[in-house]
Amino acid sequence: MEVLKLVHSYLAYVVLAVLFVAVGNAILGMASNRIFNLHKDFRISLFALILSHIQLLIGLILFFVSTSGLKAIQAVGMGGLNSQARLLAVEHPLINIVAIVLITIGWSRHKKFMEGQKKFRSIAIFYGLGLLFILSRIPWAQWWG
Ligand code: HEM
């Protein structure tokens, strides 16, 4: 359990960094109207997709085994959670699942398009929204505290 939490905590830096790079790259690609490159653009976006899915899996396990997840809800009930506990047990898990669904949609959509411009736009919008969702519900105080 402790080791999973540690992995989730360190992988968070990598996931956030790679998502930033993928979104930045997609915005620059859109702005310069260049072709979507298999060696660079495809790989960066796929890498961000895979890492966020690994983080999702670890998060899901944590939700069931950690005392800050489901057990916290069961102990005091939804209404009994203070804002910090609610962030960990409810908001962070829910919002991150939505974020990763958005990222997955962005990935699937980009594959349907032929034009680089549309591929970049799909990644920029959906990965960008996903990243904002994730950032909005990071338990910063616990992570850096
Ligand atoms: C890309 C998505 C995600 C990122 C960047 C992320 C990041 C983090 C960070 C930084 C922490 C604090 C770790 C610490 O205190 O050292 C945390 C805790 C936690 N996360 Fe995530 N997370 C993500 C997705 C998820 C998902 C999808 C779930 C569940 C479905 C989840 C469940 C949890 C739980 C239960 C904790 C509290 C663990 C504990 O304190 O015992 N996370 N997450």
Backbone and ligand atoms as CSV (ligand in chain L), in Angstrom:
chain,resi,resn,atom,element,x,y,z
A,1,MET,N,N,0.832,-1.208,0.000
A,1,MET,CA,C,0.000,0.000,0.000
A,1,MET,C,C,0.863,1.253,0.000
A,2,GLU,N,N,1.848,1.304,0.963
A,2,GLU,CA,C,2.743,2.464,1.029
A,2,GLU,C,C,3.520,2.603,-0.272
A,3,VAL,N,N,3.941,1.443,-0.816
A,3,VAL,CA,C,4.744,1.495,-2.031
A,3,VAL,C,C,3.905,1.992,-3.214
A,4,LEU,N,N,2.640,1.583,-3.257
A,4,LEU,CA,C,1.745,2.038,-4.323
A,4,LEU,C,C,1.546,3.542,-4.247
A,5,LYS,N,N,1.395,4.025,-3.015
A,5,LYS,CA,C,1.189,5.454,-2.812
A,5,LYS,C,C,2.435,6.232,-3.257
A,6,LEU,N,N,3.590,5.642,-2.971
A,6,LEU,CA,C,4.852,6.266,-3.373
A,6,LEU,C,C,4.961,6.321,-4.906
A,7,VAL,N,N,4.605,5.206,-5.550
A,7,VAL,CA,C,4.671,5.155,-7.016
A,7,VAL,C,C,3.688,6.172,-7.607
A,8,HIS,N,N,2.460,6.210,-7.060
A,8,HIS,CA,C,1.432,7.143,-7.539
A,8,HIS,C,C,1.918,8.591,-7.366
A,9,SER,N,N,2.603,8.820,-6.268
A,9,SER,CA,C,3.081,10.155,-5.947
A,9,SER,C,C,4.218,10.596,-6.889
A,10,TYR,N,N,5.166,9.696,-7.191
A,10,TYR,CA,C,6.278,10.057,-8.092
A,10,TYR,C,C,5.867,10.035,-9.557
A,11,LEU,N,N,5.023,9.053,-9.903
A,11,LEU,CA,C,4.576,8.976,-11.292
A,11,LEU,C,C,3.772,10.226,-11.660
A,12,ALA,N,N,3.160,10.855,-10.647
A,12,ALA,CA,C,2.374,12.066,-10.889
A,12,ALA,C,C,3.231,13.141,-11.574
A,13,TYR,N,N,4.505,13.287,-11.146
A,13,TYR,CA,C,5.392,14.280,-11.778
A,13,TYR,C,C,5.592,13.959,-13.257
A,14,VAL,N,N,5.832,12.664,-13.514
A,14,VAL,CA,C,6.111,12.245,-14.887
A,14,VAL,C,C,4.873,12.449,-15.763
A,15,VAL,N,N,3.703,12.015,-15.238
A,15,VAL,CA,C,2.462,12.132,-16.008
A,15,VAL,C,C,2.178,13.603,-16.325
A,16,LEU,N,N,2.292,14.465,-15.313
A,16,LEU,CA,C,2.012,15.881,-15.538
A,16,LEU,C,C,2.996,16.464,-16.552
A,17,ALA,N,N,4.284,16.131,-16.412
A,17,ALA,CA,C,5.298,16.674,-17.324
A,17,ALA,C,C,5.021,16.228,-18.760
A,18,VAL,N,N,4.741,14.930,-18.942
A,18,VAL,CA,C,4.524,14.422,-20.302
A,18,VAL,C,C,3.236,14.995,-20.900
A,19,LEU,N,N,2.208,15.188,-20.058
A,19,LEU,CA,C,0.975,15.794,-20.562
A,19,LEU,C,C,1.227,17.235,-21.002
A,20,PHE,N,N,2.020,17.977,-20.204
A,20,PHE,CA,C,2.373,19.353,-20.577
A,20,PHE,C,C,3.078,19.369,-21.931
A,21,VAL,N,N,4.043,18.461,-22.097
A,21,VAL,CA,C,4.796,18.408,-23.350
A,21,VAL,C,C,3.854,18.066,-24.516
A,22,ALA,N,N,2.962,17.088,-24.308
A,22,ALA,CA,C,2.054,16.670,-25.381
A,22,ALA,C,C,1.116,17.812,-25.779
A,23,VAL,N,N,0.596,18.536,-24.781
A,23,VAL,CA,C,-0.323,19.648,-25.081
A,23,VAL,C,C,0.442,20.789,-25.756
A,24,GLY,N,N,1.610,21.127,-25.221
A,24,GLY,CA,C,2.425,22.196,-25.802
A,24,GLY,C,C,2.802,21.866,-27.238
A,25,ASN,N,N,3.207,20.634,-27.459
A,25,ASN,CA,C,3.594,20.197,-28.793
A,25,ASN,C,C,2.407,20.283,-29.768
A,26,ALA,N,N,1.209,19.905,-29.279
A,26,ALA,CA,C,0.029,19.940,-30.150
A,26,ALA,C,C,-0.347,21.387,-30.484
A,27,ILE,N,N,-0.220,22.279,-29.499
A,27,ILE,CA,C,-0.556,23.688,-29.755
A,27,ILE,C,C,0.444,24.287,-30.759
A,28,LEU,N,N,1.723,23.983,-30.571
A,28,LEU,CA,C,2.742,24.488,-31.508
A,28,LEU,C,C,2.532,23.899,-32.904
A,29,GLY,N,N,2.187,22.610,-32.942
A,29,GLY,CA,C,1.955,21.954,-34.232
A,29,GLY,C,C,0.792,22.591,-34.967
A,30,MET,N,N,-0.261,22.928,-34.203
A,30,MET,CA,C,-1.427,23.581,-34.783
A,30,MET,C,C,-1.053,24.954,-35.317
A,31,ALA,N,N,-0.297,25.683,-34.494
A,31,ALA,CA,C,0.058,27.061,-34.848
A,31,ALA,C,C,0.934,27.098,-36.100
A,32,SER,N,N,1.811,26.091,-36.245
A,32,SER,CA,C,2.721,26.132,-37.394
A,32,SER,C,C,2.135,25.400,-38.599
A,33,ASN,N,N,0.953,24.791,-38.386
A,33,ASN,CA,C,0.255,24.119,-39.479
A,33,ASN,C,C,1.132,23.070,-40.187
A,34,ARG,N,N,1.917,22.329,-39.407
A,34,ARG,CA,C,2.783,21.323,-40.029
A,34,ARG,C,C,2.107,19.950,-40.038
A,35,ILE,N,N,2.769,18.969,-40.669
A,35,ILE,CA,C,2.164,17.641,-40.698
A,35,ILE,C,C,2.387,16.948,-39.348
A,36,PHE,N,N,1.504,15.998,-39.041
A,36,PHE,CA,C,1.573,15.242,-37.792
A,36,PHE,C,C,2.590,14.127,-37.999
A,37,ASN,N,N,3.675,14.223,-37.269
A,37,ASN,CA,C,4.818,13.340,-37.485
A,37,ASN,C,C,4.723,12.069,-36.636
A,38,LEU,N,N,4.894,10.902,-37.300
A,38,LEU,CA,C,4.744,9.630,-36.580
A,38,LEU,C,C,5.815,9.430,-35.517
A,39,HIS,N,N,7.016,9.885,-35.817
A,39,HIS,CA,C,8.102,9.616,-34.881
A,39,HIS,C,C,8.065,10.504,-33.661
A,40,LYS,N,N,7.564,11.713,-33.832
A,40,LYS,CA,C,7.567,12.615,-32.688
A,40,LYS,C,C,6.159,12.807,-32.127
A,41,ASP,N,N,5.259,13.374,-32.920
A,41,ASP,CA,C,3.941,13.766,-32.411
A,41,ASP,C,C,3.117,12.567,-31.948
A,42,PHE,N,N,3.138,11.497,-32.758
A,42,PHE,CA,C,2.383,10.298,-32.416
A,42,PHE,C,C,2.936,9.697,-31.122
A,43,ARG,N,N,4.251,9.621,-31.025
A,43,ARG,CA,C,4.865,8.993,-29.847
A,43,ARG,C,C,4.636,9.768,-28.567
A,44,ILE,N,N,4.766,11.082,-28.653
A,44,ILE,CA,C,4.552,11.898,-27.448
A,44,ILE,C,C,3.115,11.711,-26.951
A,45,SER,N,N,2.156,11.747,-27.899
A,45,SER,CA,C,0.746,11.637,-27.506
A,45,SER,C,C,0.451,10.249,-26.955
A,46,LEU,N,N,1.039,9.215,-27.570
A,46,LEU,CA,C,0.812,7.847,-27.101
A,46,LEU,C,C,1.446,7.639,-25.721
A,47,PHE,N,N,2.613,8.197,-25.552
A,47,PHE,CA,C,3.324,8.089,-24.277
A,47,PHE,C,C,2.486,8.716,-23.154
A,48,ALA,N,N,1.923,9.879,-23.434
A,48,ALA,CA,C,1.086,10.569,-22.436
A,48,ALA,C,C,-0.165,9.739,-22.136
A,49,LEU,N,N,-0.732,9.127,-23.170
A,49,LEU,CA,C,-1.922,8.283,-22.990
A,49,LEU,C,C,-1.595,7.089,-22.092
A,50,ILE,N,N,-0.500,6.396,-22.398
A,50,ILE,CA,C,-0.147,5.192,-21.654
A,50,ILE,C,C,0.170,5.525,-20.195
A,51,LEU,N,N,0.977,6.561,-19.994
A,51,LEU,CA,C,1.337,6.911,-18.615
A,51,LEU,C,C,0.108,7.320,-17.809
A,52,SER,N,N,-0.814,8.072,-18.426
A,52,SER,CA,C,-1.984,8.463,-17.645
A,52,SER,C,C,-2.865,7.255,-17.349
A,53,HIS,N,N,-2.877,6.257,-18.228
A,53,HIS,CA,C,-3.642,5.039,-17.920
A,53,HIS,C,C,-2.998,4.219,-16.801
A,54,ILE,N,N,-1.672,4.175,-16.786
A,54,ILE,CA,C,-1.004,3.464,-15.686
A,54,ILE,C,C,-1.327,4.163,-14.367
A,55,GLN,N,N,-1.273,5.506,-14.392
A,55,GLN,CA,C,-1.588,6.271,-13.177
A,55,GLN,C,C,-3.041,6.031,-12.752
A,56,LEU,N,N,-3.934,5.922,-13.723
A,56,LEU,CA,C,-5.344,5.627,-13.441
A,56,LEU,C,C,-5.475,4.276,-12.734
A,57,LEU,N,N,-4.777,3.263,-13.242
A,57,LEU,CA,C,-4.865,1.927,-12.630
A,57,LEU,C,C,-4.352,1.945,-11.191
A,58,ILE,N,N,-3.197,2.585,-10.988
A,58,ILE,CA,C,-2.651,2.644,-9.632
A,58,ILE,C,C,-3.612,3.408,-8.724
A,59,GLY,N,N,-4.170,4.513,-9.256
A,59,GLY,CA,C,-5.129,5.317,-8.490
A,59,GLY,C,C,-6.347,4.500,-8.093
A,60,LEU,N,N,-6.845,3.697,-9.039
A,60,LEU,CA,C,-8.027,2.874,-8.752
A,60,LEU,C,C,-7.738,1.880,-7.626
A,61,ILE,N,N,-6.558,1.252,-7.688
A,61,ILE,CA,C,-6.203,0.308,-6.622
A,61,ILE,C,C,-6.112,1.056,-5.294
A,62,LEU,N,N,-5.426,2.226,-5.332
A,62,LEU,CA,C,-5.290,3.025,-4.103
A,62,LEU,C,C,-6.654,3.358,-3.518
A,63,PHE,N,N,-7.587,3.710,-4.407
A,63,PHE,CA,C,-8.916,4.083,-3.931
A,63,PHE,C,C,-9.519,2.958,-3.081
A,64,PHE,N,N,-9.270,1.703,-3.479
A,64,PHE,CA,C,-9.861,0.589,-2.736
A,64,PHE,C,C,-9.037,0.151,-1.525
A,65,VAL,N,N,-7.721,0.367,-1.561
A,65,VAL,CA,C,-6.928,-0.137,-0.433
A,65,VAL,C,C,-6.524,0.942,0.577
A,66,SER,N,N,-6.425,2.198,0.125
A,66,SER,CA,C,-5.943,3.253,1.019
A,66,SER,C,C,-6.992,3.656,2.058
A,67,THR,N,N,-6.501,4.073,3.220
A,67,THR,CA,C,-7.434,4.565,4.249
A,67,THR,C,C,-8.010,5.918,3.849
A,68,SER,N,N,-7.383,6.576,2.839
A,68,SER,CA,C,-7.913,7.874,2.386
A,68,SER,C,C,-8.957,7.726,1.292
A,69,GLY,N,N,-9.198,6.499,0.822
A,69,GLY,CA,C,-10.134,6.281,-0.277
A,69,GLY,C,C,-11.500,5.833,0.209
A,70,LEU,N,N,-11.931,4.707,-0.336
A,70,LEU,CA,C,-13.255,4.166,-0.004
A,70,LEU,C,C,-13.444,3.981,1.501
A,71,LYS,N,N,-12.380,3.539,2.177
A,71,LYS,CA,C,-12.492,3.279,3.623
A,71,LYS,C,C,-12.863,4.551,4.380
A,72,ALA,N,N,-12.346,5.679,3.930
A,72,ALA,CA,C,-12.679,6.945,4.587
A,72,ALA,C,C,-14.169,7.248,4.423
A,73,ILE,N,N,-14.690,6.959,3.229
A,73,ILE,CA,C,-16.124,7.208,2.985
A,73,ILE,C,C,-16.955,6.271,3.854
A,74,GLN,N,N,-16.532,5.007,3.902
A,74,GLN,CA,C,-17.294,4.038,4.702
A,74,GLN,C,C,-17.257,4.372,6.187
A,75,ALA,N,N,-16.137,4.944,6.638
A,75,ALA,CA,C,-15.986,5.217,8.066
A,75,ALA,C,C,-16.942,6.303,8.558
A,76,VAL,N,N,-17.048,7.391,7.799
A,76,VAL,CA,C,-17.842,8.518,8.318
A,76,VAL,C,C,-19.018,8.905,7.424
A,77,GLY,N,N,-19.146,8.233,6.286
A,77,GLY,CA,C,-20.214,8.582,5.355
A,77,GLY,C,C,-19.816,9.795,4.533
A,78,MET,N,N,-20.410,9.925,3.344
A,78,MET,CA,C,-20.086,11.032,2.439
A,78,MET,C,C,-20.145,12.390,3.143
A,79,GLY,N,N,-21.223,12.596,3.909
A,79,GLY,CA,C,-21.440,13.893,4.543
A,79,GLY,C,C,-20.473,14.175,5.687
A,80,GLY,N,N,-19.852,13.129,6.190
A,80,GLY,CA,C,-18.966,13.309,7.340
A,80,GLY,C,C,-17.540,13.693,6.965
A,81,LEU,N,N,-17.230,13.691,5.662
A,81,LEU,CA,C,-15.865,14.000,5.230
A,81,LEU,C,C,-15.622,15.508,5.273
A,82,ASN,N,N,-14.458,15.912,5.809
A,82,ASN,CA,C,-14.121,17.341,5.696
A,82,ASN,C,C,-13.561,17.589,4.296
A,83,SER,N,N,-13.238,18.841,3.983
A,83,SER,CA,C,-12.922,19.138,2.580
A,83,SER,C,C,-11.656,18.435,2.116
A,84,GLN,N,N,-10.663,18.309,2.998
A,84,GLN,CA,C,-9.408,17.631,2.630
A,84,GLN,C,C,-9.670,16.139,2.348
A,85,ALA,N,N,-10.474,15.522,3.220
A,85,ALA,CA,C,-10.774,14.098,3.061
A,85,ALA,C,C,-11.636,13.865,1.823
A,86,ARG,N,N,-12.543,14.812,1.556
A,86,ARG,CA,C,-13.408,14.674,0.379
A,86,ARG,C,C,-12.598,14.808,-0.910
A,87,LEU,N,N,-11.604,15.695,-0.867
A,87,LEU,CA,C,-10.734,15.860,-2.033
A,87,LEU,C,C,-10.066,14.529,-2.388
A,88,LEU,N,N,-9.505,13.859,-1.374
A,88,LEU,CA,C,-8.772,12.604,-1.606
A,88,LEU,C,C,-9.689,11.453,-1.993
A,89,ALA,N,N,-10.830,11.350,-1.307
A,89,ALA,CA,C,-11.664,10.159,-1.470
A,89,ALA,C,C,-12.673,10.284,-2.601
A,90,VAL,N,N,-13.068,11.527,-2.937
A,90,VAL,CA,C,-14.144,11.689,-3.915
A,90,VAL,C,C,-13.731,12.539,-5.119
A,91,GLU,N,N,-13.334,13.791,-4.856
A,91,GLU,CA,C,-13.127,14.721,-5.977
A,91,GLU,C,C,-11.945,14.312,-6.855
A,92,HIS,N,N,-10.804,14.026,-6.211
A,92,HIS,CA,C,-9.614,13.646,-6.977
A,92,HIS,C,C,-9.855,12.387,-7.828
A,93,PRO,N,N,-10.378,11.301,-7.239
A,93,PRO,CA,C,-10.634,10.121,-8.066
A,93,PRO,C,C,-11.635,10.380,-9.196
A,94,LEU,N,N,-12.770,11.031,-8.878
A,94,LEU,CA,C,-13.802,11.244,-9.898
A,94,LEU,C,C,-13.311,12.118,-11.042
A,95,ILE,N,N,-12.728,13.266,-10.682
A,95,ILE,CA,C,-12.279,14.210,-11.711
A,95,ILE,C,C,-11.179,13.589,-12.569
A,96,ASN,N,N,-10.317,12.791,-11.946
A,96,ASN,CA,C,-9.231,12.195,-12.728
A,96,ASN,C,C,-9.719,11.113,-13.673
A,97,ILE,N,N,-10.773,10.403,-13.262
A,97,ILE,CA,C,-11.345,9.420,-14.188
A,97,ILE,C,C,-11.914,10.170,-15.402
A,98,VAL,N,N,-12.636,11.274,-15.142
A,98,VAL,CA,C,-13.180,12.065,-16.248
A,98,VAL,C,C,-12.039,12.590,-17.135
A,99,ALA,N,N,-10.971,13.064,-16.486
A,99,ALA,CA,C,-9.833,13.625,-17.233
A,99,ALA,C,C,-9.236,12.571,-18.163
A,100,ILE,N,N,-9.117,11.353,-17.666
A,100,ILE,CA,C,-8.471,10.321,-18.478
A,100,ILE,C,C,-9.415,9.836,-19.582
A,101,VAL,N,N,-10.729,9.897,-19.324
A,101,VAL,CA,C,-11.683,9.620,-20.406
A,101,VAL,C,C,-11.498,10.668,-21.508
A,102,LEU,N,N,-11.366,11.940,-21.130
A,102,LEU,CA,C,-11.171,13.009,-22.125
A,102,LEU,C,C,-9.893,12.772,-22.944
A,103,ILE,N,N,-8.824,12.425,-22.237
A,103,ILE,CA,C,-7.548,12.178,-22.920
A,103,ILE,C,C,-7.694,11.018,-23.910
A,104,THR,N,N,-8.416,9.975,-23.480
A,104,THR,CA,C,-8.618,8.809,-24.350
A,104,THR,C,C,-9.451,9.183,-25.584
A,105,ILE,N,N,-10.448,10.048,-25.370
A,105,ILE,CA,C,-11.261,10.508,-26.508
A,105,ILE,C,C,-10.380,11.304,-27.476
A,106,GLY,N,N,-9.529,12.169,-26.929
A,106,GLY,CA,C,-8.627,12.958,-27.777
A,106,GLY,C,C,-7.728,12.064,-28.613
A,107,TRP,N,N,-7.239,11.006,-27.988
A,107,TRP,CA,C,-6.373,10.053,-28.698
A,107,TRP,C,C,-7.137,9.355,-29.824
A,108,SER,N,N,-8.350,8.842,-29.512
A,108,SER,CA,C,-9.123,8.110,-30.523
A,108,SER,C,C,-9.518,9.038,-31.667
A,109,ARG,N,N,-9.927,10.246,-31.327
A,109,ARG,CA,C,-10.354,11.195,-32.367
A,109,ARG,C,C,-9.196,11.537,-33.299
A,110,HIS,N,N,-8.013,11.732,-32.729
A,110,HIS,CA,C,-6.888,12.167,-33.564
A,110,HIS,C,C,-6.590,11.141,-34.655
A,111,LYS,N,N,-6.882,9.858,-34.347
A,111,LYS,CA,C,-6.566,8.804,-35.313
A,111,LYS,C,C,-7.512,8.820,-36.512
A,112,LYS,N,N,-8.699,9.387,-36.297
A,112,LYS,CA,C,-9.696,9.380,-37.373
A,112,LYS,C,C,-9.400,10.422,-38.441
A,113,PHE,N,N,-8.609,11.427,-38.073
A,113,PHE,CA,C,-8.362,12.514,-39.018
A,113,PHE,C,C,-7.130,12.259,-39.870
A,114,MET,N,N,-7.138,12.784,-41.078
A,114,MET,CA,C,-5.979,12.686,-41.955
A,114,MET,C,C,-5.098,13.934,-41.825
A,115,GLU,N,N,-5.748,15.094,-41.730
A,115,GLU,CA,C,-4.995,16.359,-41.716
A,115,GLU,C,C,-4.287,16.567,-40.387
A,116,GLY,N,N,-3.023,16.968,-40.469
A,116,GLY,CA,C,-2.236,17.239,-39.265
A,116,GLY,C,C,-2.918,18.249,-38.362
A,117,GLN,N,N,-3.478,19.276,-38.991
A,117,GLN,CA,C,-4.124,20.349,-38.220
A,117,GLN,C,C,-5.208,19.789,-37.294
A,118,LYS,N,N,-6.027,18.881,-37.824
A,118,LYS,CA,C,-7.129,18.320,-37.030
A,118,LYS,C,C,-6.606,17.375,-35.958
A,119,LYS,N,N,-5.565,16.629,-36.299
A,119,LYS,CA,C,-4.974,15.724,-35.305
A,119,LYS,C,C,-4.438,16.534,-34.129
A,120,PHE,N,N,-3.664,17.577,-34.444
A,120,PHE,CA,C,-3.113,18.416,-33.389
A,120,PHE,C,C,-4.229,19.035,-32.553
A,121,ARG,N,N,-5.301,19.466,-33.230
A,121,ARG,CA,C,-6.386,20.139,-32.511
A,121,ARG,C,C,-7.065,19.181,-31.529
A,122,SER,N,N,-7.267,17.936,-31.962
A,122,SER,CA,C,-7.903,16.952,-31.087
A,122,SER,C,C,-7.052,16.724,-29.837
A,123,ILE,N,N,-5.743,16.568,-30.034
A,123,ILE,CA,C,-4.851,16.358,-28.885
A,123,ILE,C,C,-4.834,17.614,-28.006
A,124,ALA,N,N,-4.694,18.776,-28.645
A,124,ALA,CA,C,-4.580,20.024,-27.871
A,124,ALA,C,C,-5.817,20.230,-26.995
A,125,ILE,N,N,-7.006,20.064,-27.568
A,125,ILE,CA,C,-8.236,20.351,-26.824
A,125,ILE,C,C,-8.486,19.296,-25.743
A,126,PHE,N,N,-8.476,18.019,-26.113
A,126,PHE,CA,C,-8.871,16.983,-25.151
A,126,PHE,C,C,-7.787,16.706,-24.110
A,127,TYR,N,N,-6.537,16.646,-24.536
A,127,TYR,CA,C,-5.472,16.461,-23.543
A,127,TYR,C,C,-5.385,17.716,-22.671
A,128,GLY,N,N,-5.574,18.881,-23.291
A,128,GLY,CA,C,-5.496,20.149,-22.552
A,128,GLY,C,C,-6.566,20.212,-21.474
A,129,LEU,N,N,-7.811,19.849,-21.853
A,129,LEU,CA,C,-8.902,19.844,-20.870
A,129,LEU,C,C,-8.610,18.830,-19.764
A,130,GLY,N,N,-8.154,17.652,-20.158
A,130,GLY,CA,C,-7.830,16.607,-19.184
A,130,GLY,C,C,-6.796,17.104,-18.194
A,131,LEU,N,N,-5.758,17.755,-18.721
A,131,LEU,CA,C,-4.692,18.268,-17.853
A,131,LEU,C,C,-5.250,19.303,-16.871
A,132,LEU,N,N,-6.124,20.193,-17.360
A,132,LEU,CA,C,-6.713,21.199,-16.466
A,132,LEU,C,C,-7.547,20.533,-15.369
A,133,PHE,N,N,-8.308,19.516,-15.762
A,133,PHE,CA,C,-9.114,18.776,-14.774
A,133,PHE,C,C,-8.208,18.172,-13.708
A,134,ILE,N,N,-7.133,17.520,-14.152
A,134,ILE,CA,C,-6.216,16.868,-13.204
A,134,ILE,C,C,-5.628,17.915,-12.249
A,135,LEU,N,N,-5.149,19.036,-12.831
A,135,LEU,CA,C,-4.523,20.075,-12.001
A,135,LEU,C,C,-5.503,20.669,-10.997
A,136,SER,N,N,-6.795,20.679,-11.379
A,136,SER,CA,C,-7.782,21.307,-10.494
A,136,SER,C,C,-8.023,20.497,-9.225
A,137,ARG,N,N,-7.684,19.211,-9.231
A,137,ARG,CA,C,-7.984,18.385,-8.053
A,137,ARG,C,C,-6.785,17.576,-7.565
A,138,ILE,N,N,-5.584,18.152,-7.668
A,138,ILE,CA,C,-4.396,17.506,-7.092
A,138,ILE,C,C,-4.405,17.814,-5.594
A,139,PRO,N,N,-4.162,16.806,-4.736
A,139,PRO,CA,C,-4.064,17.116,-3.297
A,139,PRO,C,C,-2.700,17.737,-2.975
A,140,TRP,N,N,-2.521,19.001,-3.397
A,140,TRP,CA,C,-1.212,19.667,-3.305
A,140,TRP,C,C,-0.640,19.625,-1.897
A,141,ALA,N,N,-1.493,19.957,-0.904
A,141,ALA,CA,C,-1.015,20.068,0.482
A,141,ALA,C,C,-0.420,18.747,0.955
A,142,GLN,N,N,-1.067,17.656,0.568
A,142,GLN,CA,C,-0.579,16.348,1.003
A,142,GLN,C,C,0.652,15.917,0.188
A,143,TRP,N,N,0.634,16.278,-1.091
A,143,TRP,CA,C,1.705,15.860,-2.006
A,143,TRP,C,C,3.012,16.557,-1.647
A,144,TRP,N,N,2.933,17.880,-1.436
A,144,TRP,CA,C,4.136,18.658,-1.181
A,144,TRP,C,C,4.318,18.982,0.288
A,145,GLY,N,N,3.354,18.560,1.112
A,145,GLY,CA,C,3.389,18.947,2.519
A,145,GLY,C,C,4.319,18.058,3.342
L,1,HEM,C1,C,-3.343,11.408,-13.970
L,1,HEM,C2,C,-4.045,11.278,-12.936
L,1,HEM,C3,C,-3.600,11.381,-11.510
L,1,HEM,C4,C,-2.613,12.128,-10.909
L,1,HEM,C5,C,-1.626,13.090,-11.572
L,1,HEM,C6,C,-2.663,11.837,-9.489
L,1,HEM,C7,C,-1.851,12.386,-8.514
L,1,HEM,C8,C,-1.943,12.150,-7.152
L,1,HEM,C9,C,-1.110,12.753,-6.145
L,1,HEM,C10,C,0.011,13.745,-6.423
L,1,HEM,C11,C,-1.501,12.266,-4.930
L,1,HEM,C12,C,-0.909,12.623,-3.564
L,1,HEM,C13,C,0.154,11.592,-3.266
L,1,HEM,C14,C,0.861,11.877,-1.969
L,1,HEM,O1,O,0.225,12.239,-0.991
L,1,HEM,O2,O,2.093,11.741,-1.939
L,1,HEM,C15,C,-2.601,11.338,-5.157
L,1,HEM,C16,C,-3.269,10.626,-4.190
L,1,HEM,C17,C,-4.316,9.765,-4.395
L,1,HEM,N1,N,-4.848,9.435,-5.634
L,1,HEM,FE1,FE,-4.255,10.155,-7.430
L,1,HEM,N2,N,-3.679,10.912,-9.256
L,1,HEM,C18,C,-4.266,10.624,-10.465
L,1,HEM,C19,C,-5.322,9.766,-10.682
L,1,HEM,C20,C,-6.019,9.085,-9.694
L,1,HEM,C21,C,-7.172,8.266,-9.918
L,1,HEM,C22,C,-7.825,8.038,-11.272
L,1,HEM,C23,C,-7.558,7.768,-8.703
L,1,HEM,C24,C,-8.681,6.843,-8.327
L,1,HEM,C25,C,-9.595,6.382,-9.111
L,1,HEM,C26,C,-6.642,8.287,-7.714
L,1,HEM,C27,C,-6.699,8.000,-6.376
L,1,HEM,C28,C,-5.893,8.553,-5.420
L,1,HEM,C29,C,-6.035,8.296,-3.995
L,1,HEM,C30,C,-7.079,7.365,-3.326
L,1,HEM,C31,C,-5.045,9.048,-3.353
L,1,HEM,C32,C,-4.795,9.116,-1.844
L,1,HEM,C33,C,-3.798,8.056,-1.448
L,1,HEM,C34,C,-3.472,8.097,0.020
L,1,HEM,O3,O,-3.306,9.197,0.559
L,1,HEM,O4,O,-3.393,7.028,0.637
L,1,HEM,N3,N,-5.711,9.088,-8.346
L,1,HEM,N4,N,-2.844,11.277,-6.529
